[in-house]
Amino acid sequence: MELTGAEIVVRCLAEEGVEFVFGYPGGAVLNIYDEVFKQNKFKHVLVRHEQAAVHAADGYARANGRTGVALVTSGPGATNAVTGIATAYMDSIPLVVISGQVPTAAIGMDAFQEVDMVGITRPCVKHNFLVKDVKDVAVTIKKAFYLASTGRPGPVVVDIPKDVTQHKTEFVYPKKVSMRSYNPVIKGHPGQVKRAVQMILDAKRPMIYTGGGVILSNASEELTQLTRLLGFPCTSTLMGLGGYPATDPLFTGMLGMHGTYEANMAMQHCDVLIAIGARFDDRVIGNPEHFFQDGRRIIHIDIDPTSIAKRVKVDVPIVGNVKDVLAEMTKLIQASKEKPDRPALKTWWTQIELWRSRDCLKYDRDSSLIKPQYVIEKMYEVTRGEAYVTSDVGQHQMWAAQYYKFDQPRHWINSGGLGTMGFGMPAAMGVQFAHPEATVACITGEGSIQMNIQELSTCKQFNLPLKIILLNNRYLGMVRQWQEFFYGNRYAESYMDALPDFAKLSESYGHVGMKIEKPEDVEGALKEAFAMKERLVFMNFITDQAENVYPMIPAGKGLSEMILV
Amino acid sequence: MENEAGALSRVAGLFSARGYNIESLTVAPTEDETLSRMTIVTRGSDDVIEQITKQLNKLIDVVKVVDLSEAGHIERELMLVKVRAEGEWREEMKRMSDIFRGRIVDVTDKTYTIELTGAGYKLDAFLEALDKGAILETVRTGASGIGRGERILKI
């Protein structure tokens, strides 16, 4: 039977087992929306801004590992989606974004709501397609899901002109698709894996450095097994938190610009570094030249060859899926007669414990003002460390990463690469759809939350009982901190004047609102809020305006040049 | 690479987005019409060339990347030069074209158009050898390259 392009789109999504499509209708996608209306295979989630649609699809994908789907119209719908797409691209999140396009005959005519979506998104997608023939719709969508979810994942855009959604053709959904130009490597090169294992067994001061790749490849179990087998210290990037249990003594905390003293010092002074699904980002190793003052051998495991030897020279590169490579390494180490050098390790751990005893995350617990760190600590206790936590971008993001100890993967959801303010709440919506019974919290700032605050309306429509933890310091805190440290206290445009009454705002959307101004009220408010399982609660914590995130490595400095409290 | 709309802009976009330099880029379909072949001339340290190679391979439309300069290869570029051919110039231009094995492909009483093929440096040398005042217009295709001997790039 012949189907229209629009029917085919909807059928393809059903074939892919899509549960939720996050979107916003418009002229160019009306045919598709008409078919969405007629089906019941997946649920459509109407957001209030296309950026939020993509962030929600992204949050959904991060929380459960499946490919997120967003549907937007042409022109402004498409451009609004771009920030969300770039966010997902930087963090390698599998998404399929379907955008409407003006009819093929109108392309290039500066038609109403026309924009060159394929051109605009080219630098921030894994791949994109403009479908010009209805016969190509099914195979293109199949390819889009395949590309998005395999290899190093990423967003794929499928741009479909309106006339293509009207035309008819026979519908066949391909069972499989293969592309001669796309063959991601899974298994690591056996010779390289062997070399790496030997290097690991010879190490005197080893360090395991993990990133988002561990989460993306679902390799937490393999990482935990290997780390415990070796007894090596382990650190994680912002993106990798939860990949290794944060409450485990082998875990030294997050590293990088706002990483712990012990993690950064161990990273700087180790003799063998095992980098796993991490990419030596500028926020992680700071100044590469300083990093190389202390020589060390580096093993780098990553599924993307371009991540290897991009910022640092590597001794043993292993291209492969982290999960497979770690399992292979564990097998080889278990079978080996050699064991890790225990006496050397003991000395190394003594050193690390000394660094750890600096207690770099200490803060003033006797303050009469609410300390943001305290809010996160209490929230960690109240949720027993089991919540899914999304964040926006800024100081609150770093405090969340430092003080909420994530023991499970996919529970910490934030925009690490692009650093997109406005990510937190829509991402939390996606997480809640992925895990309807789970506790989902969004830690945010008064700057970030206002970048997508309209989504409180979506939360009302779909009864999403999010817990919004606003650390309200009346400043764009991270900007203010940099201005204090590096710009002579000149707080250029970092003050947030004329803020709304967030509690009332939340109430006006039909949610619960709270304002908490005293440290002694923090715990009670959190308990009360998290007990309201059916309601969205917006908690406006009025926090210490002057608090800074410590430790901090100033931009361009080395890992051992931290500013401590 | 796949002979798809937009494939060229993906490559060009990659070079500009990552700050790699392109000296020349040529592209045309191959005998297999589903494929195009592109020759890019670029410059960079070994590390940069390694990254360029990897980044190109990562593009979904790119089927295979070969660094021709790693081994023996042939490089050819075509140039058309329009020169003054009046008075004393007329004989001089003919002679220079012969020396560089060029061909005069268009003649008027005031101009010659010379076609010249060779590696880029040969074309440069020809332009150097001509009196600057004699050159009216030049157009170059950019280099195309192929491996020497049994070295074959085919899918």
Interface residues (C-beta under 8 A of the other chain):
Chain A: V118 G119 R122 P123 K126 H127 L130 L147 M179 R180 S181 Y182 D304 P305 T306 A309 K310
Chain B: M1 E2 A5 G6 S9 R10 G13 A17 D47 E50 Q51 K54 Q55 N57 K58 I60 D61 V62 V63 I155
